[in-house]
Amino acid sequence: MDAPLFRSRKANQRLHTLIPGGAHTYAKGDDQFPQGMAPVISHGKGAHVWDIDGNEYIEYGSGLRSVSLGHAHPRVIEAVQRELVRGSNFVRPSFLEIEAAERFLATVPTAEMVKFAKNGSDVTTAAVRLARAATGRQKVAVCGDHPFFSTDDWFIGTTAMPAGIPAPIKDLTVRFPYGDLAATEEMLRNREIACVVLEAATQTEPPPGYLAGLRDLTSKYGTLLVFDEMITGFRWSEAGAQGLYGVRPDLSTFGKALGNGFAVSALAGRREVMELGGLRDTRERVFLLSTTHGAETHSLAAAMAVMETYVEEGISARLHELGNRLADGVRAAAAGMGVEAHVLVRGRASNLVFATLDENLRPSPLYRTLFMRQLINGGVLGPSFVVSSALSTEDIDRTIDVVAQACAVYRKALDTGDPEGWLDGRPVKPVFRQYA
C-alpha cells in the first residue's frame, strides 16, 4: 500500500487537542504505532477496516479483542435494530434483562448469578468489593505476570503510572507469580487476602494442576478466587476458560467479545457471594453495581446475539482454526527469511500475539516498529495477530504474504545491526510509562 496518511495525521493532531492521549483507550494511542502511521478509522465491515484516507486494511485485534465476530455482524446488528425502536432504558428493568441473564447463565453454567455493566474495570472492581465484604479483609492479590485488570486505584497503583493514587491504597494490593503454587501459598499464609485475581490463561497454557491447585489453596485460606475472563471469555470456549479447564471460580468477569463491540460487561459468580449486593440477604449490604446504562436494551440484545452465534455456529472452534492457519503461516514465513528466532508468534490460536526480538534475542521496540510499519504498508493493521471469525482464508494467506515481505526487511536490519534506518521516526512506546 505505502499510501500517505495525510488526513489521518491531521486528525491525530485534532484528537490530541481535544482528548487527553488522543484516544479513549491508551492501547489505541498513536504512540502504539509507527510515527505517522496511525490511521484514523472511517468504518469497518467484517475483518476489514477503511481509514479516512481511503486505505483498506485486514484488521487484527479488532476493538482491543472485542469484535470477535467481525464488524457490523448481521446477526448482532439485526438484534440491536429490533430493540432500538422499542426504547433503550426505562425506570424499571426490562424483560430483556431476564432473558439476557438466563442466556448468560446457560452459556456459562459455572456461574449462578450475573449482573451486567458497561466495561471491564467496573465489574472487576465490583468483584474486589464483594470479596472484601465477604471475607472482611482488605488486601487484594493480583497476578504480577498479567498486564491489566482495572482503571481503578486498587490496580493502577501497582503499575508504572501510579500518579494520583494515595500510598495507603497502593499498599492494599500485592502481587503473586503465575504458575507458582508454593509462592502463592506463602503469600496467603502470611497475609489476610480477600481475593486472588488473575486471568486463567494468557500466552501459555496453565501448568498441569495449577488452576485446580489454586482453587484448593484459596478455599483453604478463605480467600475468594476471581477469574478475569475479559479475553478468555468466549475466545477459549463459550463458557470461558473456567468452562474449558473445569475450574469454578467464586467470581468471574466478562466483557470484550460478549458484545462484539457494543458496550456490555458482566460480573458473575456464586449466589452466596453475589447476593451480598442484593435485597434478599440478612448480611450487611454491598453497594455493588448501580449503573444507569448497565442494562440498556440494545447492548443486552447484542450480547444475546453474540452468545447464540457462538454456540450455534461454533465460533470458538473457528477462531482456533483461523489462528492455527495464521500461526503456521507466519512461522513458516519467518523461517523462510531466516528470522524465526526473532519474529515469534505466541499464545492460544484464538488470541495470538507477536514478539519482535533484536540481535541478542531481547524484546525490541525498534524491531516492533519496523515490523508494524511493513505490515501497515502491506495493508495489515493490528498490534497483534488476534483473529476474528470474519477473516477468510484469503485474508489469512494475504497476511502471511505481507509478513514474509516484512521478514525480508527484518533480515536486512538484523544483518546491518541497525533497524533505525527503516523506522522513519520514533519507535513505538509501552502503554505504562511515567512520562510521555
Contacts in CASP RR format, 6 or more apart in sequence:
PFRMAT RR
TARGET T0000
AUTHOR 0000-0000-0000
METHOD contacts of the structure
MODEL  1
MDAPLFRSRKANQRLHTLIPGGAHTYAKGDDQFPQGMAPVISHGKGAHVW
DIDGNEYIEYGSGLRSVSLGHAHPRVIEAVQRELVRGSNFVRPSFLEIEA
AERFLATVPTAEMVKFAKNGSDVTTAAVRLARAATGRQKVAVCGDHPFFS
TDDWFIGTTAMPAGIPAPIKDLTVRFPYGDLAATEEMLRNREIACVVLEA
ATQTEPPPGYLAGLRDLTSKYGTLLVFDEMITGFRWSEAGAQGLYGVRPD
LSTFGKALGNGFAVSALAGRREVMELGGLRDTRERVFLLSTTHGAETHSL
AAAMAVMETYVEEGISARLHELGNRLADGVRAAAAGMGVEAHVLVRGRAS
NLVFATLDENLRPSPLYRTLFMRQLINGGVLGPSFVVSSALSTEDIDRTI
DVVAQACAVYRKALDTGDPEGWLDGRPVKPVFRQYA
1 55 0 8 1.000
1 376 0 8 1.000
1 377 0 8 1.000
1 378 0 8 1.000
1 379 0 8 1.000
2 377 0 8 1.000
2 378 0 8 1.000
3 53 0 8 1.000
3 54 0 8 1.000
3 55 0 8 1.000
4 53 0 8 1.000
5 36 0 8 1.000
5 37 0 8 1.000
5 38 0 8 1.000
5 39 0 8 1.000
5 51 0 8 1.000
5 53 0 8 1.000
5 55 0 8 1.000
6 53 0 8 1.000
7 40 0 8 1.000
7 51 0 8 1.000
7 52 0 8 1.000
7 53 0 8 1.000
8 36 0 8 1.000
8 38 0 8 1.000
8 39 0 8 1.000
8 40 0 8 1.000
8 51 0 8 1.000
8 52 0 8 1.000
8 53 0 8 1.000
9 36 0 8 1.000
11 40 0 8 1.000
11 52 0 8 1.000
12 22 0 8 1.000
12 30 0 8 1.000
12 36 0 8 1.000
12 38 0 8 1.000
12 40 0 8 1.000
15 21 0 8 1.000
15 22 0 8 1.000
15 23 0 8 1.000
15 30 0 8 1.000
15 40 0 8 1.000
16 22 0 8 1.000
21 29 0 8 1.000
22 29 0 8 1.000
22 30 0 8 1.000
23 29 0 8 1.000
23 30 0 8 1.000
25 64 0 8 1.000
26 431 0 8 1.000
27 64 0 8 1.000
27 383 0 8 1.000
27 431 0 8 1.000
28 64 0 8 1.000
29 38 0 8 1.000
30 36 0 8 1.000
30 38 0 8 1.000
31 428 0 8 1.000
31 429 0 8 1.000
32 38 0 8 1.000
32 383 0 8 1.000
32 428 0 8 1.000
32 429 0 8 1.000
32 431 0 8 1.000
33 372 0 8 1.000
33 376 0 8 1.000
33 383 0 8 1.000
33 428 0 8 1.000
34 369 0 8 1.000
34 372 0 8 1.000
34 373 0 8 1.000
34 376 0 8 1.000
34 423 0 8 1.000
34 424 0 8 1.000
34 425 0 8 1.000
34 427 0 8 1.000
34 428 0 8 1.000
35 423 0 8 1.000
35 424 0 8 1.000
35 425 0 8 1.000
35 426 0 8 1.000
36 425 0 8 1.000
37 372 0 8 1.000
37 373 0 8 1.000
37 376 0 8 1.000
39 51 0 8 1.000
39 52 0 8 1.000
39 53 0 8 1.000
39 55 0 8 1.000
39 57 0 8 1.000
39 376 0 8 1.000
39 381 0 8 1.000
40 51 0 8 1.000
40 52 0 8 1.000
41 49 0 8 1.000
41 50 0 8 1.000
41 51 0 8 1.000
41 52 0 8 1.000
42 49 0 8 1.000
42 50 0 8 1.000
42 51 0 8 1.000
42 52 0 8 1.000
42 54 0 8 1.000
43 49 0 8 1.000
43 50 0 8 1.000
43 71 0 8 1.000
44 50 0 8 1.000
44 59 0 8 1.000
44 71 0 8 1.000
44 72 0 8 1.000
45 71 0 8 1.000
45 72 0 8 1.000
46 70 0 8 1.000
46 71 0 8 1.000
46 72 0 8 1.000
46 73 0 8 1.000
46 388 0 8 1.000
46 390 0 8 1.000
47 58 0 8 1.000
47 59 0 8 1.000
47 62 0 8 1.000
47 70 0 8 1.000
47 71 0 8 1.000
47 388 0 8 1.000
47 390 0 8 1.000
47 391 0 8 1.000
47 392 0 8 1.000
47 395 0 8 1.000
48 56 0 8 1.000
48 57 0 8 1.000
48 58 0 8 1.000
48 59 0 8 1.000
48 71 0 8 1.000
48 395 0 8 1.000
49 56 0 8 1.000
49 57 0 8 1.000
49 59 0 8 1.000
49 62 0 8 1.000
49 71 0 8 1.000
49 381 0 8 1.000
50 56 0 8 1.000
50 57 0 8 1.000
51 57 0 8 1.000
55 379 0 8 1.000
56 379 0 8 1.000
57 376 0 8 1.000
57 379 0 8 1.000
57 380 0 8 1.000
57 381 0 8 1.000
58 379 0 8 1.000
58 380 0 8 1.000
58 381 0 8 1.000
58 391 0 8 1.000
58 395 0 8 1.000
58 398 0 8 1.000
58 399 0 8 1.000
59 381 0 8 1.000
59 382 0 8 1.000
59 388 0 8 1.000
60 380 0 8 1.000
60 381 0 8 1.000
60 382 0 8 1.000
60 383 0 8 1.000
60 384 0 8 1.000
60 385 0 8 1.000
60 386 0 8 1.000
60 387 0 8 1.000
60 388 0 8 1.000
60 399 0 8 1.000
61 67 0 8 1.000
61 382 0 8 1.000
61 383 0 8 1.000
61 384 0 8 1.000
61 385 0 8 1.000
61 386 0 8 1.000
61 387 0 8 1.000
61 388 0 8 1.000
62 68 0 8 1.000
62 70 0 8 1.000
62 71 0 8 1.000
62 386 0 8 1.000
62 388 0 8 1.000
63 261 0 8 1.000
64 256 0 8 1.000
65 231 0 8 1.000
65 235 0 8 1.000
65 256 0 8 1.000
65 257 0 8 1.000
65 351 0 8 1.000
65 386 0 8 1.000
66 255 0 8 1.000
66 256 0 8 1.000
66 257 0 8 1.000
66 259 0 8 1.000
66 260 0 8 1.000
66 261 0 8 1.000
67 260 0 8 1.000
67 261 0 8 1.000
67 388 0 8 1.000
68 234 0 8 1.000
68 235 0 8 1.000
68 256 0 8 1.000
68 257 0 8 1.000
68 260 0 8 1.000
68 315 0 8 1.000
68 319 0 8 1.000
68 388 0 8 1.000
68 389 0 8 1.000
69 75 0 8 1.000
69 76 0 8 1.000
69 260 0 8 1.000
69 306 0 8 1.000
69 309 0 8 1.000
69 315 0 8 1.000
69 388 0 8 1.000
69 389 0 8 1.000
69 390 0 8 1.000
70 260 0 8 1.000
70 388 0 8 1.000
70 389 0 8 1.000
70 390 0 8 1.000
71 390 0 8 1.000
73 260 0 8 1.000
73 305 0 8 1.000
73 309 0 8 1.000
73 390 0 8 1.000
75 305 0 8 1.000
75 308 0 8 1.000
75 309 0 8 1.000
76 259 0 8 1.000
76 260 0 8 1.000
76 262 0 8 1.000
76 302 0 8 1.000
76 305 0 8 1.000
76 306 0 8 1.000
76 309 0 8 1.000
78 305 0 8 1.000
79 301 0 8 1.000
79 302 0 8 1.000
79 304 0 8 1.000
79 305 0 8 1.000
80 262 0 8 1.000
80 298 0 8 1.000
80 301 0 8 1.000
80 302 0 8 1.000
80 305 0 8 1.000
82 301 0 8 1.000
83 96 0 8 1.000
83 297 0 8 1.000
83 298 0 8 1.000
83 300 0 8 1.000
83 301 0 8 1.000
84 298 0 8 1.000
86 297 0 8 1.000
87 297 0 8 1.000
88 296 0 8 1.000
88 297 0 8 1.000
88 298 0 8 1.000
89 292 0 8 1.000
89 293 0 8 1.000
89 295 0 8 1.000
89 296 0 8 1.000
89 297 0 8 1.000
93 295 0 8 1.000
94 295 0 8 1.000
94 297 0 8 1.000
96 295 0 8 1.000
96 297 0 8 1.000
96 300 0 8 1.000
96 301 0 8 1.000
96 304 0 8 1.000
97 116 0 8 1.000
97 295 0 8 1.000
97 300 0 8 1.000
99 300 0 8 1.000
99 304 0 8 1.000
100 116 0 8 1.000
100 295 0 8 1.000
100 300 0 8 1.000
100 301 0 8 1.000
100 303 0 8 1.000
100 304 0 8 1.000
101 114 0 8 1.000
101 116 0 8 1.000
103 303 0 8 1.000
103 304 0 8 1.000
103 307 0 8 1.000
103 308 0 8 1.000
104 111 0 8 1.000
104 114 0 8 1.000
104 266 0 8 1.000
104 268 0 8 1.000
104 303 0 8 1.000
104 307 0 8 1.000
105 111 0 8 1.000
105 112 0 8 1.000
105 113 0 8 1.000
105 114 0 8 1.000
105 268 0 8 1.000
107 238 0 8 1.000
107 239 0 8 1.000
107 307 0 8 1.000
107 310 0 8 1.000
107 311 0 8 1.000
108 114 0 8 1.000
108 238 0 8 1.000
108 239 0 8 1.000
108 240 0 8 1.000
108 242 0 8 1.000
108 243 0 8 1.000
108 252 0 8 1.000
108 254 0 8 1.000
108 268 0 8 1.000
109 239 0 8 1.000
110 239 0 8 1.000
110 242 0 8 1.000
110 243 0 8 1.000
110 246 0 8 1.000
110 248 0 8 1.000
110 249 0 8 1.000
110 252 0 8 1.000
110 269 0 8 1.000
111 252 0 8 1.000
111 268 0 8 1.000
111 269 0 8 1.000
111 270 0 8 1.000
112 269 0 8 1.000
112 270 0 8 1.000
112 271 0 8 1.000
112 274 0 8 1.000
113 268 0 8 1.000
113 269 0 8 1.000
113 270 0 8 1.000
113 271 0 8 1.000
113 274 0 8 1.000
113 275 0 8 1.000
114 266 0 8 1.000
114 267 0 8 1.000
114 268 0 8 1.000
114 269 0 8 1.000
115 123 0 8 1.000
115 126 0 8 1.000
115 266 0 8 1.000
115 267 0 8 1.000
115 268 0 8 1.000
115 274 0 8 1.000
115 288 0 8 1.000
115 289 0 8 1.000
116 264 0 8 1.000
116 265 0 8 1.000
116 266 0 8 1.000
116 294 0 8 1.000
116 295 0 8 1.000
116 299 0 8 1.000
116 300 0 8 1.000
116 303 0 8 1.000
117 123 0 8 1.000
117 126 0 8 1.000
117 264 0 8 1.000
117 265 0 8 1.000
117 266 0 8 1.000
117 267 0 8 1.000
117 289 0 8 1.000
117 291 0 8 1.000
117 294 0 8 1.000
118 263 0 8 1.000
118 264 0 8 1.000
118 265 0 8 1.000
118 291 0 8 1.000
118 293 0 8 1.000
118 294 0 8 1.000
118 299 0 8 1.000
119 255 0 8 1.000
119 263 0 8 1.000
119 265 0 8 1.000
120 150 0 8 1.000
120 230 0 8 1.000
120 253 0 8 1.000
120 255 0 8 1.000
120 265 0 8 1.000
121 149 0 8 1.000
121 150 0 8 1.000
121 151 0 8 1.000
121 152 0 8 1.000
122 265 0 8 1.000
122 289 0 8 1.000
122 291 0 8 1.000
123 253 0 8 1.000
123 254 0 8 1.000
123 255 0 8 1.000
123 265 0 8 1.000
123 266 0 8 1.000
123 267 0 8 1.000
123 289 0 8 1.000
124 149 0 8 1.000
124 150 0 8 1.000
124 155 0 8 1.000
124 197 0 8 1.000
124 226 0 8 1.000
124 228 0 8 1.000
124 230 0 8 1.000
124 253 0 8 1.000
125 150 0 8 1.000
125 152 0 8 1.000
125 154 0 8 1.000
126 267 0 8 1.000
126 288 0 8 1.000
126 289 0 8 1.000
127 195 0 8 1.000
127 197 0 8 1.000
127 226 0 8 1.000
127 251 0 8 1.000
127 252 0 8 1.000
127 253 0 8 1.000
127 267 0 8 1.000
128 140 0 8 1.000
128 150 0 8 1.000
128 154 0 8 1.000
128 194 0 8 1.000
128 195 0 8 1.000
128 197 0 8 1.000
128 226 0 8 1.000
129 286 0 8 1.000
129 287 0 8 1.000
129 288 0 8 1.000
130 224 0 8 1.000
130 251 0 8 1.000
130 273 0 8 1.000
130 274 0 8 1.000
130 276 0 8 1.000
130 277 0 8 1.000
130 286 0 8 1.000
130 288 0 8 1.000
131 137 0 8 1.000
131 140 0 8 1.000
131 194 0 8 1.000
131 195 0 8 1.000
131 223 0 8 1.000
131 224 0 8 1.000
131 226 0 8 1.000
131 250 0 8 1.000
131 251 0 8 1.000
131 273 0 8 1.000
132 138 0 8 1.000
132 140 0 8 1.000
132 194 0 8 1.000
132 195 0 8 1.000
133 276 0 8 1.000
133 284 0 8 1.000
133 286 0 8 1.000
134 194 0 8 1.000
134 224 0 8 1.000
134 273 0 8 1.000
134 276 0 8 1.000
135 192 0 8 1.000
135 194 0 8 1.000
135 195 0 8 1.000
135 222 0 8 1.000
135 223 0 8 1.000
135 224 0 8 1.000
136 194 0 8 1.000
137 192 0 8 1.000
137 193 0 8 1.000
137 194 0 8 1.000
137 223 0 8 1.000
138 172 0 8 1.000
138 192 0 8 1.000
138 194 0 8 1.000
139 172 0 8 1.000
139 173 0 8 1.000
139 174 0 8 1.000
139 191 0 8 1.000
139 192 0 8 1.000
139 193 0 8 1.000
139 194 0 8 1.000
140 154 0 8 1.000
140 172 0 8 1.000
140 173 0 8 1.000
140 174 0 8 1.000
140 193 0 8 1.000
140 194 0 8 1.000
140 195 0 8 1.000
140 197 0 8 1.000
141 173 0 8 1.000
141 174 0 8 1.000
141 175 0 8 1.000
141 176 0 8 1.000
141 184 0 8 1.000
141 187 0 8 1.000
141 188 0 8 1.000
141 191 0 8 1.000
141 193 0 8 1.000
141 195 0 8 1.000
141 196 0 8 1.000
141 197 0 8 1.000
141 223 0 8 1.000
142 149 0 8 1.000
142 155 0 8 1.000
142 158 0 8 1.000
142 173 0 8 1.000
142 174 0 8 1.000
142 175 0 8 1.000
142 176 0 8 1.000
142 197 0 8 1.000
142 198 0 8 1.000
143 175 0 8 1.000
143 176 0 8 1.000
143 177 0 8 1.000
143 178 0 8 1.000
143 197 0 8 1.000
143 198 0 8 1.000
143 199 0 8 1.000
144 158 0 8 1.000
144 175 0 8 1.000
144 176 0 8 1.000
144 177 0 8 1.000
144 178 0 8 1.000
145 177 0 8 1.000
145 178 0 8 1.000
145 202 0 8 1.000
146 178 0 8 1.000
146 198 0 8 1.000
146 199 0 8 1.000
146 202 0 8 1.000
146 228 0 8 1.000
147 432 0 8 1.000
148 155 0 8 1.000
149 155 0 8 1.000
149 197 0 8 1.000
149 228 0 8 1.000
150 156 0 8 1.000
153 165 0 8 1.000
153 166 0 8 1.000
153 169 0 8 1.000
154 169 0 8 1.000
154 172 0 8 1.000
154 173 0 8 1.000
155 173 0 8 1.000
156 162 0 8 1.000
156 165 0 8 1.000
157 165 0 8 1.000
157 169 0 8 1.000
157 170 0 8 1.000
157 173 0 8 1.000
158 170 0 8 1.000
158 173 0 8 1.000
158 175 0 8 1.000
159 432 0 8 1.000
160 430 0 8 1.000
160 432 0 8 1.000
160 433 0 8 1.000
160 434 0 8 1.000
161 432 0 8 1.000
161 433 0 8 1.000
161 434 0 8 1.000
162 170 0 8 1.000
163 434 0 8 1.000
174 187 0 8 1.000
174 191 0 8 1.000
174 193 0 8 1.000
176 183 0 8 1.000
176 184 0 8 1.000
176 187 0 8 1.000
176 196 0 8 1.000
177 183 0 8 1.000
177 184 0 8 1.000
178 198 0 8 1.000
178 202 0 8 1.000
179 206 0 8 1.000
179 207 0 8 1.000
179 210 0 8 1.000
181 210 0 8 1.000
181 213 0 8 1.000
181 214 0 8 1.000
181 217 0 8 1.000
184 196 0 8 1.000
184 214 0 8 1.000
184 217 0 8 1.000
185 217 0 8 1.000
185 221 0 8 1.000
187 193 0 8 1.000
188 196 0 8 1.000
188 217 0 8 1.000
188 218 0 8 1.000
188 220 0 8 1.000
188 221 0 8 1.000
188 223 0 8 1.000
189 221 0 8 1.000
193 221 0 8 1.000
193 223 0 8 1.000
194 223 0 8 1.000
194 224 0 8 1.000
195 223 0 8 1.000
195 224 0 8 1.000
195 225 0 8 1.000
195 226 0 8 1.000
195 250 0 8 1.000
195 251 0 8 1.000
196 214 0 8 1.000
196 218 0 8 1.000
196 223 0 8 1.000
196 224 0 8 1.000
196 225 0 8 1.000
196 226 0 8 1.000
197 226 0 8 1.000
197 228 0 8 1.000
198 214 0 8 1.000
198 226 0 8 1.000
198 227 0 8 1.000
198 228 0 8 1.000
199 227 0 8 1.000
199 228 0 8 1.000
199 229 0 8 1.000
199 230 0 8 1.000
199 231 0 8 1.000
199 232 0 8 1.000
199 241 0 8 1.000
200 206 0 8 1.000
200 211 0 8 1.000
200 227 0 8 1.000
200 229 0 8 1.000
200 232 0 8 1.000
200 236 0 8 1.000
200 241 0 8 1.000
200 242 0 8 1.000
200 245 0 8 1.000
200 247 0 8 1.000
201 232 0 8 1.000
201 236 0 8 1.000
201 241 0 8 1.000
201 245 0 8 1.000
201 348 0 8 1.000
202 231 0 8 1.000
202 347 0 8 1.000
203 346 0 8 1.000
203 347 0 8 1.000
203 348 0 8 1.000
203 353 0 8 1.000
204 346 0 8 1.000
204 347 0 8 1.000
205 348 0 8 1.000
206 245 0 8 1.000
211 245 0 8 1.000
211 246 0 8 1.000
211 247 0 8 1.000
212 247 0 8 1.000
214 225 0 8 1.000
214 247 0 8 1.000
215 225 0 8 1.000
215 247 0 8 1.000
215 248 0 8 1.000
215 249 0 8 1.000
217 223 0 8 1.000
218 224 0 8 1.000
218 225 0 8 1.000
218 250 0 8 1.000
219 225 0 8 1.000
224 250 0 8 1.000
224 251 0 8 1.000
224 273 0 8 1.000
225 249 0 8 1.000
225 250 0 8 1.000
225 251 0 8 1.000
226 249 0 8 1.000
226 250 0 8 1.000
226 251 0 8 1.000
226 252 0 8 1.000
226 253 0 8 1.000
227 241 0 8 1.000
227 242 0 8 1.000
227 249 0 8 1.000
227 251 0 8 1.000
227 252 0 8 1.000
227 253 0 8 1.000
228 252 0 8 1.000
228 253 0 8 1.000
229 240 0 8 1.000
229 241 0 8 1.000
229 242 0 8 1.000
229 252 0 8 1.000
229 253 0 8 1.000
229 254 0 8 1.000
229 255 0 8 1.000
230 253 0 8 1.000
230 254 0 8 1.000
230 255 0 8 1.000
230 256 0 8 1.000
230 265 0 8 1.000
231 256 0 8 1.000
231 351 0 8 1.000
232 240 0 8 1.000
232 241 0 8 1.000
232 351 0 8 1.000
233 240 0 8 1.000
233 241 0 8 1.000
233 254 0 8 1.000
233 255 0 8 1.000
233 256 0 8 1.000
233 257 0 8 1.000
233 258 0 8 1.000
234 240 0 8 1.000
234 254 0 8 1.000
234 257 0 8 1.000
234 258 0 8 1.000
234 306 0 8 1.000
234 310 0 8 1.000
234 315 0 8 1.000
234 316 0 8 1.000
235 257 0 8 1.000
235 316 0 8 1.000
235 319 0 8 1.000
235 348 0 8 1.000
235 350 0 8 1.000
235 351 0 8 1.000
236 243 0 8 1.000
236 244 0 8 1.000
236 316 0 8 1.000
236 348 0 8 1.000
236 350 0 8 1.000
237 243 0 8 1.000
237 244 0 8 1.000
237 316 0 8 1.000
238 307 0 8 1.000
238 310 0 8 1.000
238 311 0 8 1.000
238 314 0 8 1.000
238 315 0 8 1.000
238 316 0 8 1.000
240 254 0 8 1.000
242 248 0 8 1.000
242 249 0 8 1.000
242 252 0 8 1.000
249 269 0 8 1.000
250 269 0 8 1.000
250 270 0 8 1.000
250 273 0 8 1.000
251 267 0 8 1.000
251 268 0 8 1.000
251 269 0 8 1.000
251 270 0 8 1.000
251 273 0 8 1.000
251 274 0 8 1.000
252 267 0 8 1.000
252 268 0 8 1.000
252 269 0 8 1.000
253 265 0 8 1.000
253 266 0 8 1.000
253 267 0 8 1.000
253 268 0 8 1.000
254 265 0 8 1.000
254 266 0 8 1.000
254 268 0 8 1.000
255 264 0 8 1.000
255 265 0 8 1.000
255 266 0 8 1.000
257 306 0 8 1.000
258 264 0 8 1.000
258 265 0 8 1.000
258 266 0 8 1.000
258 303 0 8 1.000
258 306 0 8 1.000
258 307 0 8 1.000
259 299 0 8 1.000
259 302 0 8 1.000
259 303 0 8 1.000
259 306 0 8 1.000
260 302 0 8 1.000
260 305 0 8 1.000
260 306 0 8 1.000
261 302 0 8 1.000
262 298 0 8 1.000
262 299 0 8 1.000
262 302 0 8 1.000
262 303 0 8 1.000
263 293 0 8 1.000
263 299 0 8 1.000
264 294 0 8 1.000
264 299 0 8 1.000
264 300 0 8 1.000
264 302 0 8 1.000
264 303 0 8 1.000
266 303 0 8 1.000
267 274 0 8 1.000
267 288 0 8 1.000
267 289 0 8 1.000
268 274 0 8 1.000
275 281 0 8 1.000
276 283 0 8 1.000
276 285 0 8 1.000
276 286 0 8 1.000
276 288 0 8 1.000
277 285 0 8 1.000
277 286 0 8 1.000
277 287 0 8 1.000
277 288 0 8 1.000
278 285 0 8 1.000
278 286 0 8 1.000
278 288 0 8 1.000
293 299 0 8 1.000
309 315 0 8 1.000
310 316 0 8 1.000
313 389 0 8 1.000
315 389 0 8 1.000
316 350 0 8 1.000
318 389 0 8 1.000
319 349 0 8 1.000
319 350 0 8 1.000
319 387 0 8 1.000
319 388 0 8 1.000
319 389 0 8 1.000
320 348 0 8 1.000
320 349 0 8 1.000
320 350 0 8 1.000
321 349 0 8 1.000
322 349 0 8 1.000
322 387 0 8 1.000
322 389 0 8 1.000
322 391 0 8 1.000
322 396 0 8 1.000
323 349 0 8 1.000
323 350 0 8 1.000
323 352 0 8 1.000
323 385 0 8 1.000
323 387 0 8 1.000
323 396 0 8 1.000
324 349 0 8 1.000
325 393 0 8 1.000
325 396 0 8 1.000
326 345 0 8 1.000
326 352 0 8 1.000
326 385 0 8 1.000
326 387 0 8 1.000
326 396 0 8 1.000
326 399 0 8 1.000
326 400 0 8 1.000
327 345 0 8 1.000
327 349 0 8 1.000
327 352 0 8 1.000
327 385 0 8 1.000
329 400 0 8 1.000
329 403 0 8 1.000
330 343 0 8 1.000
330 345 0 8 1.000
330 354 0 8 1.000
330 385 0 8 1.000
330 399 0 8 1.000
330 400 0 8 1.000
330 403 0 8 1.000
331 340 0 8 1.000
331 345 0 8 1.000
332 400 0 8 1.000
333 400 0 8 1.000
333 401 0 8 1.000
333 403 0 8 1.000
333 404 0 8 1.000
333 407 0 8 1.000
334 340 0 8 1.000
334 342 0 8 1.000
334 343 0 8 1.000
334 344 0 8 1.000
334 403 0 8 1.000
334 407 0 8 1.000
336 404 0 8 1.000
336 407 0 8 1.000
337 404 0 8 1.000
337 407 0 8 1.000
337 408 0 8 1.000
337 410 0 8 1.000
337 411 0 8 1.000
338 407 0 8 1.000
338 411 0 8 1.000
339 407 0 8 1.000
339 410 0 8 1.000
339 411 0 8 1.000
339 414 0 8 1.000
341 357 0 8 1.000
341 361 0 8 1.000
342 356 0 8 1.000
342 357 0 8 1.000
342 358 0 8 1.000
342 361 0 8 1.000
342 367 0 8 1.000
342 410 0 8 1.000
342 414 0 8 1.000
343 354 0 8 1.000
343 355 0 8 1.000
343 356 0 8 1.000
343 357 0 8 1.000
343 371 0 8 1.000
343 403 0 8 1.000
343 406 0 8 1.000
343 407 0 8 1.000
343 410 0 8 1.000
344 354 0 8 1.000
344 355 0 8 1.000
344 356 0 8 1.000
344 357 0 8 1.000
345 352 0 8 1.000
345 353 0 8 1.000
345 354 0 8 1.000
345 355 0 8 1.000
345 385 0 8 1.000
346 352 0 8 1.000
346 353 0 8 1.000
346 354 0 8 1.000
346 355 0 8 1.000
347 353 0 8 1.000
349 387 0 8 1.000
350 386 0 8 1.000
350 387 0 8 1.000
351 386 0 8 1.000
352 384 0 8 1.000
352 385 0 8 1.000
352 386 0 8 1.000
352 387 0 8 1.000
353 384 0 8 1.000
353 385 0 8 1.000
353 386 0 8 1.000
354 371 0 8 1.000
354 384 0 8 1.000
354 385 0 8 1.000
355 363 0 8 1.000
356 363 0 8 1.000
356 364 0 8 1.000
356 367 0 8 1.000
356 368 0 8 1.000
356 370 0 8 1.000
356 371 0 8 1.000
356 410 0 8 1.000
357 363 0 8 1.000
357 364 0 8 1.000
357 367 0 8 1.000
358 364 0 8 1.000
358 366 0 8 1.000
358 367 0 8 1.000
358 419 0 8 1.000
359 414 0 8 1.000
359 417 0 8 1.000
364 419 0 8 1.000
365 427 0 8 1.000
365 428 0 8 1.000
365 429 0 8 1.000
365 430 0 8 1.000
366 419 0 8 1.000
366 420 0 8 1.000
366 423 0 8 1.000
366 427 0 8 1.000
367 410 0 8 1.000
367 413 0 8 1.000
367 419 0 8 1.000
368 427 0 8 1.000
368 428 0 8 1.000
369 419 0 8 1.000
369 423 0 8 1.000
369 425 0 8 1.000
369 427 0 8 1.000
369 428 0 8 1.000
370 406 0 8 1.000
370 409 0 8 1.000
370 410 0 8 1.000
370 413 0 8 1.000
370 419 0 8 1.000
370 422 0 8 1.000
370 423 0 8 1.000
371 406 0 8 1.000
371 410 0 8 1.000
372 382 0 8 1.000
372 383 0 8 1.000
372 428 0 8 1.000
373 422 0 8 1.000
373 423 0 8 1.000
373 424 0 8 1.000
374 402 0 8 1.000
374 405 0 8 1.000
374 406 0 8 1.000
374 409 0 8 1.000
374 410 0 8 1.000
375 381 0 8 1.000
375 382 0 8 1.000
375 402 0 8 1.000
375 403 0 8 1.000
375 406 0 8 1.000
378 402 0 8 1.000
378 405 0 8 1.000
379 402 0 8 1.000
380 398 0 8 1.000
380 399 0 8 1.000
380 402 0 8 1.000
380 403 0 8 1.000
385 399 0 8 1.000
409 422 0 8 1.000
412 422 0 8 1.000
413 419 0 8 1.000
413 421 0 8 1.000
413 422 0 8 1.000
END
